Amino acid sequence: MATVHEKLITAVAGAAAEGPRNKVTIVGVGQVGMACAVSILLRELADEMALVDVMEDKLKGEMMDLLHGSLFLKTPKIVADKDYAVTANSRIVVVTAGVRQQEGESRLNLVQRNVNIFKHIIPQIVKYSPNCILIVVSNPVDILTYVTWKLSGLPKHRVIGSGCNLDSARFRYLMAEKLGIHASSFQGWILGEHGDSSVPVWSGANVAVVNLQKLNPDIGTDKDQENWKDTHKMVVDSAYEVIRLKGYTNWAIGLSVADLTESLVKNLSRIHPVSTMVKFKVSPSLSVGLQGMYGINDEVYLSLPCILNNTGVNSVVNMTLTDEEVAKLKKSAETLWGIQKDLKDL
Amino acid sequence: VQELADELALVDVIEDKLKGEMMDLQHGGLFLRTPKIVADKDYSVTANSKVVVVTAGARQQEGESRLNLVQRNVNIFKFIIPNIVKYSPNCIILVVSNPVDILTYVAWKLSGFPRHRVIGSGCNLDSARFRYLMGERLNLHPSSCHGWVIGEHGDSSVPVWSGINVAGVSLQKLNPDMGTDQDSENWKDVHKQVVESAYEVIKLKGYTSWAIGMSVTDLVETLLKNLRKVHPVSTMVKVTLLFSPPQGMHGIHDEVFLSVPCVLGNTGLSDIVKMSLKKEEEDQLRKSADTLWGVQKELKL
């Protein structure tokens, strides 16, 4: 006897549906991973989403909770499994997995523990999605983006660290609050290492192309009576503060990852401060051999203004920095390389 | 992310958590179109809200009776609701806390609001889950699967099998056994899964959040944009008419809140769609109403 389905619907296209064109995978379904997932779903960026984690119950529960919202979404297929086969043919893979710093633990030890986790994760991702673009979110993000790049064997333009995209967003929000405008009307960049030693580019801060440093040459220095430097300090402290208050941060980072995903998936060629490899090969017609940006010659990942489109990091904007700002970048690079060179088994 | 509000206020009693959540959202300000996000345990921060979503309340402890849970939540609502009303006397209250039908009744009583401005999220989510599962069976997007789950939100919700359709084609006409135990395709199981799905997700991840959040956003959108869409939400089903004896909708006589299809807009709930239900479906609704009234009449408000 014919089923309701058969009686109701007559098939026209005999062939099976094509595979996904904008599949996004989220590795790690903790608070950050799920915030990324929901932001991407609500922004309608993916035609398929895959979730991966080692905790099977939690993973299944999160997938079901999202599926129950299907009526309100435009992403028709949401899958989850601890087996990476479920991630096959992803365009973008967001990595949020990893361990957190234990009390009294050295950064090097934390990184080494995460290296061991990434050694399992990254090859699996690449096996099933050899053409994907990887966005690394796990901290310390600059080092782990380097680790991911090494373990994946992918070209560097396809391995991106979420880096200072969020720091810059926080900076723009805080500066805009002081000026009584929307964050998107304040232009400002934070580059370099994501974390305590990030570099606010005061020379570029502007509203409607009115340069703030021209209005106040002391901006960002200790001499500044208006103490604008404090805004950058607030950016650095903000993650710690939110963690202290609610235990973790997730909404802002989730939205920031969706923002990056949008540029990549929609081929927008927008500029974002994300973590990319600072040392690169210059075209032979211009120069000889390898030349680091800003004179940095170690293979480190730092946030720079990158043009993102569907190839990944298509190009990098050569921002003019003051000598002081370049010196800070170099210092970050040294710190990062100091840790990277001691990592085992890459 | 759905860009519905020009200002968002958060209230809770746990101050650190509240502040942390507010800051985390504010830090995403660049990516949002809601320029003002505020939070405080003091309700003055909620002044002039158009819509107030109530998710606060205690969860059922193991072995706790529903009545006891409700009484505990009544005490919490006794503090919350008057504060909301004080600062936003013209708002629409959307109750999500469970058991939602009873708590919507409680919120209505405590607020003194007209009934069109106190709505329970009710079966909006149950219907969404039903349509998702229906879509899976038929390989269609849920928005093309039409099905309504009404009545009490929870174990005794009522799937209106006679109305289930795709492109206007009644599925029950194709399969007259649909929804019964004789049905070889066991469509009844779809409703069973809807009822159990919350428990299953809770068992797996500890709570449900995403689907209910999206379903509330769906309702808020209709309210704020004055869309006049029809949603299955919890509203009062006793209607005092001009003739006596007063006749409730579907022959229900007590002041209970149950989900029925309601037209929502910027005044709140403006109309109710009168579904023609089969006798069994009406009986089930009446049974829900009796259960709910049994709990409600013991409450100390």
Interface residues (C-beta under 8 A of the other chain):
Chain A: M1 T3 V4 H5 K7 L8 I9 M34 V38 S39 L42 R43 D57 K58 K60 G61 E62 M64 D65 L66 L67 H68 G69 S70 L71 F72 L73 P76 L166 A169 R170 R172 Y173 A176 H182 A183 S184 S238 E241 V242 I243 R244 L245 K246 G247 T249 N250 W251 A252 G254 L255 S256 A258 D259
Chain B: V1 Q2 D16 K17 K19 G20 E21 M23 D24 L25 Q26 H27 G28 G29 L30 F31 L32 P35 L125 A128 R129 R131 Y132 G135 R137 L138 N139 H141 P142 S143 V166 V169 L171 L174 N175 M178 S184 E185 W187 S197 E200 V201 I202 K203 L204 K205 G206 T208 S209 W210 A211 G213 M214 S215 T217 D218
